[in-house]
C-alpha cells in the first residue's frame, strides 16, 4: 500500500499483443460484444413492458417515475462497494453470476405483477442491483481484453452495440407489448441473460495484474475508500465527475418527461414512446460510429464538453416542439451528442486509473452520478403532476448544458 492508502502498481502485468484482426473478430471482445447485444435487445423489451405495466395499472406519473428511478437507485446504495467486488474477484465470473441471477429475477416479473404490484418494484430494484456490479465490471474488464491502443475503438464498438439494440429493441418493443402483452417480453429478456452468460463462459480471460498478498484480508470499507481517494486525488477525475453530477440532475429529470410527452402531450401512446427511444438510439449509434472512425483525433476534454452542451440544448428544444416527428429529429441529435460524451468519459477513466483500482473508481463515479440521476427522475415525475412538460424540458436542458459551459473554462477538463 502507498502512504495515501492506495494500492501501488503491481508488477508482472500482461501486455496484450497488437493485432491487425478487427476487434469484433477477436475471440474475447467478439464474445463480450455479441453476448451484450443479445442481452440488451431483451432489456429494451422489458424496459418498455415494465413502464407500460406500471402506468396502465396505476395511471400515475409518479408511480411510473418510481419504476424508472429504481433502475438507477441501487447505484446509490451499492455502487461504491460494488467496485470492491469487481477489483477483488475474477471479473468474468462476477459478470457471469450477475447474468444468471438476473435471468431468474426477470422471468418472475410477469407472474408476480398480477398478484402484488410492490413485488414488481422489488424485482426491479434487485435486477438493477446486479447491474450495478455488471455495468462497471464490463468497462473495467475491457483493458484486459483489448490492447491499449484500441481502447477508444473498443468503447465505441460497445456503445455502437448498445445503440443498435436501442434502435431495434425500442422500435419493436412498443409494438410487441401493444399486441402481445408484457409476459413474452420478460420471458425473452430472461433468455437473453442466459445467452450473455454462455458467451462470457467462453471468454478466455486472465487478469492483467496479480492481487497483492493479504489483499483479501482488507476490509470492504477500506478497499472502497481506496477508490474514493483515487478519484479525489486526481483533479481531472474529480472535476469531470462533479460536472457529470450536475448534468445528471437535468438528464435524469428529462427521462420520465419523454414518456409523458409521448403518452400525454401529443397522444402518441406506447408505440410512439418506443419510437422516441429508438430515435435517441439512432443518434447514439451515429455518435458511436463517428467516435470509432475519428474519435482518437478529437481531444477527450473537447468531446466531453461539446457533447454534454449539445445534449442540453437538444433537451431544451424539446420544450418548444409540438410535433412528434420534430421531436424524433431532435432526439437523434441528443443521442449523438450523448454518445460522444460518454465514450470520451469512459475512455478517459480507463486510461487515467490503474487497472487494480478501476472497478472501485468506476463504482464511486456510477454511485454519485446515478444517485443524482435517480433523485431527479423522482423529482421530475412529481413536478409533472402540476408543471407543464414543455417548461420542465427547457429547465432540464439548461441544467444539463450549464456544467459543460463551466467545464470549457477549467483546464483539467479541457486537457482531459
Secondary structure, DSSP 8 states (H G I E B T S, - for coil): --TTS-----S---------S-GGGSHHHHHHHHHHHHHHHHHHHHHHHHHHHHHHHH--HHHHHHHHHHHHHHHHHHHHHHHHHHHHS-HHHHHHHHHHHHHHHHHHHHHHHTT-HHHHHHHHHHHHHHHHHHHHHHHHHHHHHS-GGGHHHHHHHHHHHHHHHHHHHHHHHHHHHHHH-SHHHHHHHHHHHHHHHHHHHT-----SS---TTGGGS-HHHHHHHHHHHHHH-HHHHHHHHHHHHHHHHHHHHHHHHHHIIIIIS--HHHHHHHHHHHHHHHHHHHHHHHHHHGGGS-HHHHHHHHHHHHHHHHHHHTT---HHHHHHHHHHHHHHHHHHHHHHHHHHHHHS-HHHHHHHHHHHHHHHHHHHHHHHHHHHHHTTTS-HHHHHHHHHHHHHHHHHHHTT-HHHHT-
